[in-house]
Amino acid sequence: MPTSDFATVTADDLVTGEGVALDLPAASLGLRMASGLIDVVVTVVTLVVLYILLLVGASVAHDEALLGAGIVLTSVITFLVVPTALETLTRGRSLGKLALGLRTVRDDGGPISFQHALVRALIGFVEIYAFSGAPAFFSIMLSTRGKRLGDYAAGTYVVRERVPLRLPPPPPMPPQLAAWARRTDLAALPTGTALAVRQFLARLPTLDPVSRDRVGRALLGDVAPYVAPPPPPGAPPELVLIAVVAERRERDLERLRRDDRLRQRLLTKQG
């Protein structure tokens, strides 16, 4: 992550361990509508093209049963398979989001997975296509984070990437806790806990020693159920929290690197 005063948000900024990128601004209603309109147009064009190809194939085969099955399959591919695969492979982007500099992220600021994309696509078909987008419009308008119903179900929201932000560099792994952090089992922290830890670490230089120890121990008590084995006895609470954040970030980044390597192998085989 850049260390200058201003940083342009990149994919790595979204993988923060536990929420450094929660400061990313949520996309506005206008941007969501424009992005959604692009996606709807692309989806409709795709559907029409596939239907034409299906009709041509069915007319040649003279098989009405094949035509009926093909219509169902074409609809599933267009409304479910394509958007799910696209958002999964691009880490939260659709064509509309890519055009307008938007991205879907988890509520804790991390990259979405296949499960998130699938839930968004399933709910999206109902709220956008079955009900002409009305539920999505009112949901985004009333939500402080611009969430449509699919975002609520999946635990995601859409952010703007092309903005300058004051993002501090992530805290480095404390050397004395590196070995412990590498062998820990780290579960995802609740969003509120993750945000509280991030704010505490950002304010460390401004806290007096008594407040630092008191708040750090309280936060460590909230984090402890999600970390095993427990940290070494006597480790300062703030260093333990820094180690958890740094290790979670590194694991998220490694997962993204594996995804990149797999995608490159698949593209090489196809080529």
KEKE-3310 file (N, C-alpha, C; in steps of 0.2 Angstrom, whole numbers, plus 5000, padded with zeros to 4 digits):
npx = (5004:5003:5013:5012:5005:4993:4983:4979:4966:4968:4967:4974:4972:4959:4961:4963:4966:4959:4950:4955:4952:4939:4936:4933:4923:4905:4897:4887:4869:4866:4878:4876:4865:4868:4878:4871:4862:4870:4875:4862:4859:4869:4866:4853:4856:4865:4856:4847:4855:4859:4846:4843:4852:4849:4836:4838:4846:4836:4827:4833:4835:4822:4815:4805:4806:4819:4820:4813:4820:4832:4829:4827:4840:4847:4842:4847:4861:4863:4857:4862:4874:4884:4885:4889:4901:4908:4909:4916:4928:4933:4935:4924:4919:4908:4904:4898:4902:4916:4917:4913:4921:4919:4917:4912:4913:4916:4907:4917:4926:4935:4939:4926:4919:4915:4903:4897:4895:4887:4875:4872:4869:4858:4848:4848:4842:4828:4825:4829:4826:4814:4806:4807:4818:4813:4813:4827:4831:4824:4829:4843:4842:4838:4847:4862:4874:4871:4866:4859:4845:4851:4864:4862:4859:4870:4880:4888:4894:4894:4908:4917:4931:4940:4946:4954:4962:4967:4976:4984:4999:4999:5001:5016:5021:5024:5040:5043:5031:5028:5031:5021:5009:5009:5006:4993:4975:4964:4949:4936:4933:4920:4911:4910:4919:4931:4932:4933:4946:4954:4952:4958:4971:4975:4975:4985:4997:4992:4987:4988:4999:4991:4978:4980:4984:4972:4961:4967:4967:4954:4949:4957:4951:4939:4943:4950:4941:4941:4954:4966:4980:4980:4989:5006:5010:5010:5012:5011:4995:4992:5002:4998:4986:4990:4998:4988:4980:4990:4993:4981:4979:4990:4986:4975:4980:4988:4979:4973:4984:4985:4973:4976:4986:4980:4971:4979:4985:4974:4971:4982:4981:4970:4974)
npy = (4994:5011:5024:5037:5053:5054:5042:5032:5021:5004:4986:4980:4988:4985:4973:4971:4964:4967:4977:4991:4997:5002:5015:5018:5026:5023:5019:5031:5033:5038:5033:5019:5017:5020:5011:4999:5001:4999:4986:4980:4982:4976:4963:4960:4961:4950:4940:4941:4938:4925:4919:4920:4912:4900:4898:4897:4885:4876:4877:4870:4858:4854:4852:4853:4851:4852:4865:4871:4867:4873:4887:4888:4885:4895:4906:4904:4904:4917:4926:4921:4912:4920:4933:4929:4922:4932:4943:4935:4932:4944:4950:4957:4966:4971:4973:4986:4991:4991:5001:5012:5014:5006:4994:4979:4975:4965:4968:4970:4976:4968:4957:4950:4933:4918:4914:4926:4933:4924:4924:4938:4938:4929:4936:4948:4945:4944:4956:4966:4962:4954:4963:4975:4983:4991:4987:4987:5000:5008:5002:5005:5019:5021:5016:5018:5015:5012:5000:4987:4974:4962:4965:4966:4953:4946:4951:4962:4978:4992:5001:5016:5016:5025:5036:5049:5045:5047:5036:5027:5017:4999:4992:4984:4967:4962:4957:4948:4941:4934:4921:4914:4920:4915:4901:4901:4899:4909:4916:4925:4941:4949:4963:4975:4973:4972:4985:4992:4988:4992:5006:5008:5005:5014:5025:5024:5031:5043:5040:5039:5029:5022:5022:5016:5003:4999:5000:4992:4979:4976:4976:4965:4955:4954:4949:4937:4925:4922:4918:4906:4896:4904:4920:4922:4922:4937:4945:4962:4969:4978:4974:4961:4963:4970:4960:4950:4957:4960:4947:4942:4950:4946:4933:4934:4941:4931:4922:4929:4929:4916:4914:4922:4915:4903:4908:4912:4900:4894:4902:4901:4888:4888:4896)
npz = (5000:4996:5004:5004:5008:5001:4993:4979:4978:4977:4972:4982:4993:4997:5003:5018:5030:5042:5039:5035:5024:5027:5026:5013:5002:5000:4985:4976:4974:4961:4954:4956:4950:4936:4934:4936:4925:4914:4916:4915:4902:4895:4899:4894:4880:4879:4882:4872:4860:4864:4864:4850:4844:4850:4845:4831:4831:4837:4827:4816:4822:4824:4836:4849:4863:4865:4863:4873:4885:4882:4883:4897:4901:4895:4901:4914:4913:4908:4918:4930:4930:4922:4928:4941:4939:4933:4943:4953:4947:4944:4957:4962:4953:4940:4922:4922:4934:4932:4922:4928:4939:4951:4964:4972:4989:5004:5019:5029:5022:5014:5000:4989:4989:4979:4985:4990:4978:4971:4979:4978:4964:4963:4972:4965:4952:4956:4962:4953:4939:4940:4947:4940:4945:4956:4970:4972:4969:4980:4991:4990:4990:5003:5011:5021:5016:5003:5000:4990:4991:4988:4993:5006:5009:5006:5013:5009:5001:4989:4983:4979:4969:4963:4970:4980:4995:5012:5018:5030:5031:5032:5049:5052:5054:5071:5075:5086:5087:5076:5073:5081:5075:5062:5064:5069:5070:5062:5063:5054:5060:5068:5060:5068:5078:5071:5065:5077:5081:5071:5072:5085:5083:5074:5081:5091:5093:5099:5111:5129:5140:5149:5145:5132:5136:5143:5134:5124:5130:5132:5119:5115:5122:5115:5103:5106:5106:5092:5089:5089:5093:5110:5112:5116:5133:5142:5131:5124:5123:5112:5102:5100:5093:5082:5076:5073:5064:5054:5050:5045:5034:5026:5024:5016:5005:5000:4997:4986:4977:4974:4967:4956:4951:4947:4938:4928:4924:4919:4908:4901:4897:4889:4879)
capx = (5000:5007:5015:5012:4999:4987:4984:4973:4963:4970:4965:4977:4969:4953:4962:4966:4966:4953:4946:4958:4948:4932:4935:4931:4916:4900:4895:4881:4863:4867:4883:4874:4860:4871:4882:4866:4859:4875:4874:4856:4859:4873:4863:4848:4859:4867:4850:4844:4859:4858:4840:4843:4856:4845:4830:4841:4848:4830:4823:4837:4834:4815:4814:4802:4808:4826:4819:4811:4826:4837:4826:4828:4847:4850:4841:4851:4867:4863:4855:4865:4881:4888:4886:4892:4908:4912:4911:4921:4935:4936:4935:4919:4917:4904:4906:4896:4906:4922:4917:4912:4926:4916:4919:4909:4917:4913:4906:4923:4931:4939:4937:4921:4920:4910:4897:4894:4893:4881:4869:4870:4865:4851:4843:4847:4837:4822:4824:4831:4823:4807:4802:4810:4823:4810:4816:4834:4831:4822:4834:4849:4841:4837:4853:4868:4880:4869:4865:4852:4843:4856:4870:4861:4859:4877:4885:4892:4892:4898:4912:4921:4939:4944:4946:4960:4961:4972:4977:4990:5002:4996:5006:5020:5020:5029:5044:5042:5025:5027:5030:5014:5004:5009:5002:4986:4969:4961:4942:4934:4931:4914:4913:4911:4926:4936:4932:4936:4953:4957:4952:4962:4978:4976:4975:4990:5002:4989:4985:4993:5000:4986:4972:4982:4983:4965:4957:4970:4965:4947:4949:4960:4946:4934:4946:4952:4938:4942:4961:4968:4980:4981:4995:5011:5009:5014:5013:5007:4989:4992:5006:4995:4981:4994:5000:4982:4978:4995:4993:4975:4980:4994:4983:4970:4984:4990:4973:4972:4989:4983:4968:4979:4990:4976:4968:4984:4986:4968:4971:4987:4979:4965:4977)
capy = (5000:5017:5027:5044:5056:5053:5036:5029:5014:4998:4980:4978:4992:4982:4967:4975:4960:4968:4983:4997:5001:5003:5022:5019:5029:5019:5022:5035:5031:5039:5029:5013:5016:5021:5005:4994:5001:4996:4979:4977:4982:4970:4956:4960:4960:4944:4936:4941:4934:4918:4916:4919:4906:4894:4897:4894:4878:4872:4876:4865:4851:4853:4848:4858:4849:4855:4873:4873:4866:4878:4893:4888:4885:4901:4911:4903:4906:4924:4929:4918:4910:4925:4938:4926:4921:4939:4946:4931:4932:4951:4952:4962:4970:4969:4978:4993:4994:4992:5007:5018:5014:5004:4987:4976:4972:4963:4973:4972:4979:4963:4955:4945:4926:4915:4914:4932:4934:4920:4927:4944:4937:4926:4941:4953:4943:4945:4963:4970:4960:4952:4968:4981:4987:4995:4986:4989:5007:5010:4999:5009:5026:5021:5013:5023:5012:5011:4993:4984:4969:4957:4966:4964:4945:4943:4955:4966:4984:4994:5006:5019:5015:5031:5042:5050:5044:5047:5029:5025:5011:4994:4990:4978:4961:4962:4951:4943:4937:4932:4913:4913:4922:4910:4895:4902:4898:4915:4916:4932:4945:4953:4970:4980:4972:4974:4992:4995:4987:4997:5013:5008:5004:5021:5031:5022:5036:5048:5037:5038:5022:5019:5021:5011:4996:4997:4998:4986:4973:4975:4973:4958:4950:4953:4946:4931:4919:4921:4916:4900:4896:4911:4923:4921:4926:4943:4949:4968:4968:4981:4970:4955:4965:4971:4953:4947:4961:4959:4940:4941:4953:4942:4927:4937:4943:4925:4919:4932:4927:4909:4915:4925:4910:4898:4911:4913:4894:4892:4906:4898:4882:4890:4899)
capz = (5000:4996:5010:5004:5011:4997:4989:4975:4980:4973:4974:4989:4998:4999:5007:5024:5036:5046:5038:5034:5019:5028:5025:5006:5001:4997:4979:4977:4971:4954:4951:4956:4944:4930:4933:4935:4918:4909:4917:4912:4894:4893:4900:4889:4873:4879:4882:4865:4856:4865:4861:4843:4842:4852:4840:4825:4833:4837:4820:4812:4825:4824:4843:4854:4870:4866:4863:4880:4889:4880:4885:4904:4902:4893:4906:4920:4911:4907:4924:4936:4929:4920:4933:4947:4937:4932:4950:4957:4944:4945:4964:4964:4947:4934:4917:4923:4939:4929:4918:4932:4945:4957:4966:4977:4994:5010:5024:5032:5017:5010:4993:4990:4986:4975:4988:4990:4971:4969:4983:4975:4958:4965:4974:4960:4947:4958:4964:4947:4933:4941:4949:4936:4949:4961:4977:4972:4970:4986:4996:4989:4992:5011:5015:5022:5012:4996:4999:4988:4995:4987:4997:5013:5010:5005:5018:5004:4998:4983:4985:4974:4969:4960:4975:4984:5002:5017:5021:5033:5029:5037:5053:5051:5059:5076:5074:5091:5087:5069:5073:5084:5071:5057:5066:5072:5066:5062:5060:5053:5065:5067:5057:5073:5082:5066:5065:5083:5081:5066:5075:5090:5080:5070:5087:5096:5094:5102:5117:5134:5141:5153:5140:5127:5139:5145:5128:5121:5134:5131:5112:5114:5125:5110:5098:5108:5104:5085:5087:5092:5101:5112:5111:5121:5140:5143:5125:5125:5119:5105:5098:5098:5089:5076:5073:5070:5058:5049:5047:5041:5028:5022:5021:5011:4999:4997:4993:4980:4973:4972:4962:4950:4947:4944:4932:4923:4921:4915:4902:4897:4894:4884:4873)
cpx = (5004:5007:5014:5005:4992:4988:4978:4972:4965:4967:4968:4974:4963:4954:4966:4968:4960:4951:4949:4955:4941:4931:4933:4924:4911:4898:4888:4875:4864:4872:4880:4869:4863:4875:4877:4863:4864:4875:4868:4856:4863:4870:4857:4851:4862:4862:4847:4848:4859:4852:4840:4846:4852:4839:4833:4843:4842:4826:4826:4835:4826:4813:4811:4804:4815:4825:4817:4816:4831:4835:4828:4836:4850:4848:4845:4858:4868:4862:4859:4873:4886:4890:4890:4899:4911:4914:4916:4928:4938:4936:4930:4917:4913:4906:4904:4900:4913:4922:4916:4917:4923:4918:4914:4914:4913:4911:4912:4928:4935:4935:4931:4923:4915:4903:4893:4892:4887:4874:4867:4866:4858:4846:4842:4842:4830:4821:4825:4827:4816:4803:4804:4814:4820:4813:4823:4835:4829:4827:4841:4848:4840:4843:4859:4874:4877:4868:4858:4851:4848:4863:4868:4861:4866:4882:4890:4890:4896:4902:4915:4928:4943:4943:4952:4959:4967:4972:4983:4993:5000:5002:5010:5019:5026:5033:5044:5036:5023:5026:5023:5009:5003:5005:4996:4981:4965:4954:4941:4931:4924:4915:4914:4917:4931:4937:4935:4943:4957:4958:4957:4969:4980:4978:4981:4994:4999:4987:4990:4994:4994:4980:4974:4981:4976:4961:4960:4968:4958:4946:4951:4955:4941:4937:4948:4948:4939:4949:4963:4975:4981:4988:5000:5010:5013:5015:5009:5001:4989:4996:5002:4989:4984:4996:4994:4980:4983:4994:4987:4976:4985:4991:4978:4974:4986:4985:4972:4978:4988:4978:4971:4983:4986:4973:4973:4985:4980:4968:4977:4985:4974:4968:4981)
cpy = (5006:5020:5034:5047:5054:5046:5034:5022:5009:4992:4978:4982:4989:4976:4970:4971:4961:4975:4990:5001:5002:5011:5023:5021:5024:5023:5025:5031:5032:5034:5022:5012:5016:5014:4999:4995:4998:4989:4976:4977:4977:4963:4955:4958:4953:4939:4935:4937:4927:4915:4915:4913:4900:4893:4895:4887:4874:4871:4871:4858:4849:4849:4854:4857:4852:4863:4875:4872:4871:4885:4893:4889:4892:4907:4910:4905:4914:4928:4927:4917:4916:4930:4936:4925:4927:4942:4942:4932:4939:4954:4958:4967:4967:4974:4985:4995:4995:4999:5013:5018:5011:4997:4985:4973:4969:4969:4975:4975:4974:4961:4950:4938:4924:4915:4920:4934:4930:4922:4934:4943:4934:4932:4946:4951:4945:4953:4968:4968:4958:4958:4975:4985:4991:4993:4988:4996:5010:5008:5003:5016:5026:5019:5018:5021:5010:5004:4991:4978:4963:4958:4965:4957:4943:4946:4959:4973:4986:5000:5010:5018:5021:5037:5043:5049:5045:5040:5028:5018:5006:4993:4984:4973:4962:4956:4945:4939:4934:4924:4911:4914:4917:4904:4895:4901:4905:4915:4924:4935:4949:4960:4975:4979:4974:4981:4995:4994:4991:5004:5014:5009:5011:5026:5029:5027:5042:5046:5037:5031:5018:5017:5016:5004:4994:4995:4992:4979:4971:4973:4966:4953:4949:4949:4939:4925:4917:4919:4910:4897:4903:4914:4921:4925:4932:4948:4956:4967:4972:4977:4964:4957:4967:4965:4950:4951:4960:4952:4939:4944:4949:4936:4929:4938:4936:4921:4922:4930:4920:4909:4917:4919:4905:4901:4911:4906:4892:4896:4904:4892:4883:4893:4894)
cpz = (5000:5003:5010:5007:5007:4993:4985:4977:4975:4976:4981:4994:5001:5003:5013:5030:5039:5045:5037:5029:5020:5027:5017:5006:4998:4990:4980:4973:4963:4951:4951:4951:4937:4929:4932:4928:4913:4910:4914:4905:4892:4894:4895:4882:4873:4879:4875:4860:4857:4863:4854:4841:4844:4847:4833:4826:4833:4831:4816:4815:4825:4831:4848:4861:4871:4866:4870:4885:4888:4883:4893:4905:4900:4898:4912:4919:4911:4914:4930:4935:4927:4925:4939:4945:4936:4939:4954:4954:4944:4952:4965:4959:4942:4928:4919:4929:4937:4925:4922:4939:4951:4958:4972:4982:5000:5015:5028:5028:5013:5004:4994:4987:4982:4978:4988:4983:4969:4973:4980:4968:4959:4967:4969:4954:4950:4959:4957:4941:4934:4943:4946:4940:4954:4968:4977:4973:4977:4992:4996:4992:5000:5015:5015:5018:5005:4995:4995:4992:4994:4991:5004:5014:5010:5010:5014:5004:4993:4985:4978:4974:4967:4964:4978:4991:5006:5020:5024:5031:5034:5042:5052:5056:5064:5076:5080:5091:5080:5069:5075:5079:5065:5058:5069:5067:5067:5059:5059:5059:5063:5065:5063:5077:5077:5065:5071:5084:5077:5069:5080:5088:5077:5076:5092:5098:5099:5109:5123:5136:5145:5149:5135:5130:5141:5139:5124:5124:5132:5124:5111:5117:5120:5104:5099:5106:5096:5083:5092:5089:5103:5112:5117:5127:5140:5137:5126:5120:5112:5100:5095:5092:5082:5072:5070:5064:5052:5046:5043:5035:5023:5020:5016:5005:4996:4994:4986:4975:4970:4966:4956:4947:4944:4938:4927:4920:4917:4908:4898:4893:4888:4878:4869)
residu = (MET:PRO:THR:SER:ASP:PHE:ALA:THR:VAL:THR:ALA:ASP:ASP:LEU:VAL:THR:GLY:GLU:GLY:VAL:ALA:LEU:ASP:LEU:PRO:ALA:ALA:SER:LEU:GLY:LEU:ARG:MET:ALA:SER:GLY:LEU:ILE:ASP:VAL:VAL:VAL:THR:VAL:VAL:THR:LEU:VAL:VAL:LEU:TYR:ILE:LEU:LEU:LEU:VAL:GLY:ALA:SER:VAL:ALA:HIS:ASP:GLU:ALA:LEU:LEU:GLY:ALA:GLY:ILE:VAL:LEU:THR:SER:VAL:ILE:THR:PHE:LEU:VAL:VAL:PRO:THR:ALA:LEU:GLU:THR:LEU:THR:ARG:GLY:ARG:SER:LEU:GLY:LYS:LEU:ALA:LEU:GLY:LEU:ARG:THR:VAL:ARG:ASP:ASP:GLY:GLY:PRO:ILE:SER:PHE:GLN:HIS:ALA:LEU:VAL:ARG:ALA:LEU:ILE:GLY:PHE:VAL:GLU:ILE:TYR:ALA:PHE:SER:GLY:ALA:PRO:ALA:PHE:PHE:SER:ILE:MET:LEU:SER:THR:ARG:GLY:LYS:ARG:LEU:GLY:ASP:TYR:ALA:ALA:GLY:THR:TYR:VAL:VAL:ARG:GLU:ARG:VAL:PRO:LEU:ARG:LEU:PRO:PRO:PRO:PRO:PRO:MET:PRO:PRO:GLN:LEU:ALA:ALA:TRP:ALA:ARG:ARG:THR:ASP:LEU:ALA:ALA:LEU:PRO:THR:GLY:THR:ALA:LEU:ALA:VAL:ARG:GLN:PHE:LEU:ALA:ARG:LEU:PRO:THR:LEU:ASP:PRO:VAL:SER:ARG:ASP:ARG:VAL:GLY:ARG:ALA:LEU:LEU:GLY:ASP:VAL:ALA:PRO:TYR:VAL:ALA:PRO:PRO:PRO:PRO:PRO:GLY:ALA:PRO:PRO:GLU:LEU:VAL:LEU:ILE:ALA:VAL:VAL:ALA:GLU:ARG:ARG:GLU:ARG:ASP:LEU:GLU:ARG:LEU:ARG:ARG:ASP:ASP:ARG:LEU:ARG:GLN:ARG:LEU:LEU:THR:LYS:GLN:GLY)
# end
